[in-house]
Amino acid sequence: MTAVRGAVLSVLLLAAGTWGLYRATDGFQAFTTQTARTVEVRADPRPVPDAGVEDQTGARWALDDLVGRWLVVDFMYTRCTTLCSVMGSKFSQLQAQLAAPIAAGRVRLLSISFDPAHDAPEELAGYLTRFGERGGDWSAVRPTNAHALAALKRAFGITVIPDGLGGYTHNDGFGIVSPDGKLVDIVGDDATSQAVAERVVRHLRKSPS
C-alpha cells in the first residue's frame, strides 16, 4: 500500500510539474527567452518607440520618420567581431534578397547601435562599408540619448551585458516592424538570411501595397 501511495504521489508531482512548465513556457512554445519574445510579439505586436537617432551621415531623425515602410531591425556595436558580424553579413545578403521591395520603397534595413558613446557616425559608416551596404536603404544609427536607447532595448527585448573586456555579450534577432510602427515579428539570429527574407515577403503579401 505504501508503494502504491508513493507511485500516486509521484504521478501527481509529475503532473503538477508538467502543468507548471506548460504555463511558464506559453504552452511549451517558449523554452528560451528568444522563443518567448518571438511568441509574445507575434501574439501581441508592440509599438516601437519614436526614438531619436543619429545615422552614419550625422543626420538626426526619429524612427517615426520611417513609418510607412516595413523595417528589418537588428542591434549591434561596431567593434563586435562575433554575433554582430554574422548579423551584418546576413543584412548584406538581405539587400539582394529583398531588392525588389527595397527598390519599391516598401522595405528598409536598420542596424541600431547600443554603444552610442563609441559608435559615432564615422564608426557607423565604417560598419556599413565593411558589410557592403549599397543603395542607401540600410542605415546604421545610434540613439541620441540614454532614454531612447533604454526604450528601444525594452521594446525589442534586447539584453546587453559588459563582458569585462571592453565589449558586450548580447542577444539579437531580426525584428520586423510593420508600416504602422509596430514590432510584429522576430526571427532568430540563427536563421538564414533567406529565411528572414521569406518571412518579410509573407508579411508584405498580407499588407496593402
N, C-alpha and C positions, 0 to 999 in steps of 0.2 A: 504493500500500500504506500509506503514511504517513497518507493521508487516511482510509483505512478504519479504521486503528488509532485515529485521533483520534475518528472517529464512534462507534466501540465504546466508547471511554473516556467520551465524553460521555453515552452511554446508561447506562453503569454508574454514573456520578456522579449522573445524574438519578434513577436507581432508588434509590441509597443515600440521596439527599436526601429522596425521597418517603417511604421507609421510616422515616427519622428523624422526619419531620414526622408520619407516622401514629402512631408510638409516643408522641411528645411531646404529641399532641393527643387521646389516648384514641381512636385510630381515626378521626381527623378530627372528633370530636364536640366538641372543646374548643378552639376557635380564640381564645377570650377567657377571661380569668380568671373572669368571670361565668359563662360557659358551663361552664368546668371545675369550678367548685364545685357547680354545679347537677347535673352528671353524677355527681360524686362522692357527694353526699348521697343522690341517688336510688338509686344502686347500693349504698351502704353507709351507712344512716342513722346519725347520730352523736348520742350523749346530749347534752342541753343541761345545762350545769352548774347545780346548785342554788344560784344566786347570791342573795345578799341584796339587796333593793331597797327603795327608798322611793318611794311613789307621790304623786300630785298632792294627796292629802289629808293627807300627812305620815305615813301609816300605813307601818309597816315589815313586810315579809314576805319569803318566799323563793319562787323560781319553782316549787319543788315543791308549793306551795300550790295551783297551778293544774293539777296532774296530774288527769286525768280529762276534760279538755276539749281540743279542737283549738285551737291558738293560731295566729294570723296575726301575725307579728312584723316590725317594721322598726326601724331605728336612725336617730336624728336628734339635732339640738341645736336648742333653741328659737329661737335668733337667726338660724337659717338662712332665707334667703329664696329659695333655688333648689330643689335636689332635695328637701329636707325638706318644702317647701311643696307640691310636686307629690304626694309620698307622703301628706302629711296630707290633701289633698283626696281622694285615692283611698281612704284609710281611711274618710273621712266617707261616701263612696259605698258602701263595703262594709257599713256599718251597715245600710243599706236593703236591699242585695242579699243579705245573709246574715241578714236579720231573723228568719226562722223558726228556724234552728238556734241563733242567739244567744238568742232568747227561750226555747228549749228547754234552754238551759244546755249546749249542745254545742260552742259556738264562743266564743272571747274574742279581742279585738284588743288588742295590746300594742305600745306605742312605747317604745323604750329609748334614753335619752339617753347619749351618750358624752362629754358635757361636764358631769359631775356637780358640779364646783366652781361652775359658774354656774347650773345648772338646779335650783334649789331647788323645793320643792313649789309655790310661788306661780307660778313660770315654767311649770312643767309643767301646772298648772291653766289658765293663760292660753293655752297651746298648744292644749289640748283645746277650750277655749271658742272659740278663733279658727277652728277647723275644724268646729265644730258637733257635738261629742260629745254624745250623748244616751243616757240609759238606764243609764249606769254600767258598760257592758260593754266599754268601750275605756279602758284605763289607760295613763297615761304615767308612766314610772318612771326613777329614776336608780340605778345600782349604789351600794351603801353603802361600797365600798372599791375600791382600785386592783386588787386581785387579782380581784375579781368582774368588774370591767369588762374586764380582760385576758382572762379565761376566756370571757366572752360574745363578745367580738370574735373570738377564735380559733375558737370553735365555729361561729359564723355566717359566718366568712370576711370580716369587715369590716376594711377598712384606712382609717385616719384620718390625715391629714397636715395640720398647721397651714399656712394659706395665707399667713402673714406679715402679714395684715391684721386679725387678731383672730378670724378664722373658720377653717373647715376645708374641705378637699377630701376627699371620702369616697365610697365605693361604697355600694350598698344593694341592696335586693331584698325581696320578700315571703317571709319564711321561714315554712314551715308545719311546726308541731310537733305530733306525734301525742299522744294522751291518755296514753301511757306515757312522755312526756318526751323524745322523740327528734326531731331535725330530719330530716324525711323528704323535704322538697322545698323548692326555692327557685324563685320566679317572678321574672323580671327586672323591674327597676324601670320599664322601658319598657312593660310590659304594662298593658292597661286594667284597671280595677277589675272589670269584668265577667268578663274572662279569669281573674283571680285567684279571683273568687267561684266560677266554674265548676270550677276546679281543686280548690278546697276541697270543693265538693259531691261531686266524684268520690271524694275521699278519704273523705268521710262515708259514701258508699254502700258502700264496701268494708269499713267498720269496723262493729263491733257498735253497737247503739243504746246 
